[in-house]
Amino acid sequence: MRRFAALWLCAGCALPVVSAGTFLPAGDLQPGEFHASASLEAGRVLAGPSDVHDLPATPPDARSFDVSTWIASDLSLRWQQSRRLTLEGQLKFTNPVVPFEPALVGGAVGARLRLKEHSAGGDLALELGARAVGVGVQQSITRSADGRTQVDQWSYRSFGFEVPLIASYRVNPLFAVTASPFLRAYWIRAWHDQRETVTATDGTVTALPQTQAALQWSPVLSGGVGVSAAFDLGPVQIAPNVALELATRPGPQAVTQVLFEPGVAVGTKF
């Protein structure tokens, strides 16, 4: 079980939540069609070492984890099950600080309910989405001085729900614009393990008692709006997007932030 869980954790990653599928146009898929896409965004970071509130200051080596947004991506697959219902799944990735390579951190499953379809000539389509998300990462630093070695490891687990309303106006077969107000609610648990060893002059290594501090399950809420322009270039659809999000951090003294999150999604339907 522990080996399986490790596949879903990224050591040295920030903990972002990115949902580019929110901004893909509504109303384009016909029953039986699939849409596959990949996205790259400045994803919102749910928590960092300072949110555990056990240290007077974040260690310098760990400050790169205390950010509001971080580069993240999704691989998404949507299936138009019927005229009104779309099912979707996502794999969520983020980039460790070092090395800067995509790493799997979680996934999501969801559905869209089509409230209004395009007319024959295009115009407006509306879809209401719902998505369940789960992500988890680990961050660690190692410091050594005067025969003492200290390993600090922060672990995060989060699950939550997203509800976007996707409104798309199909200007013509090659171009559509989308606006998507959304609400997100997550619950997050974070904990900090500190392990220290002392190496004597004769080479003897002594392990000191391990300590742990934890932020118990706490809600993290946000809301905002995303806008996107989708260009259909043959079989490929390119959709640059940007979102403005009003978001909290975990904990009772959390400060609300306004986040700017640009990105792009590339997809195809078949």
ABEGO torsion letter per residue (X at the ends): XAAAAAAABBBGBBBBBBBAAAABBBGABBBGBBBBBBBBBBBBBABBAAAAGABABBBAAAAAABBABBBBBBBBBBBBABAABBBBBBBBBBBBAOBBBBBBAEBBBBBBBBABBBBAAEEBBBBBBBBBBBBBBBBBBBBBBGGBBBBBBBBBBBBBBBBBBBBBBBABAABBBBBBBBBBBBBBBBBBBBBBBBBBAAGBBBBBBBBBBBBBBBBBBBBBBBBBBBBBBEABBBBBBBBBBBBBBBEAABBBBBBBBBBBBBBBBX
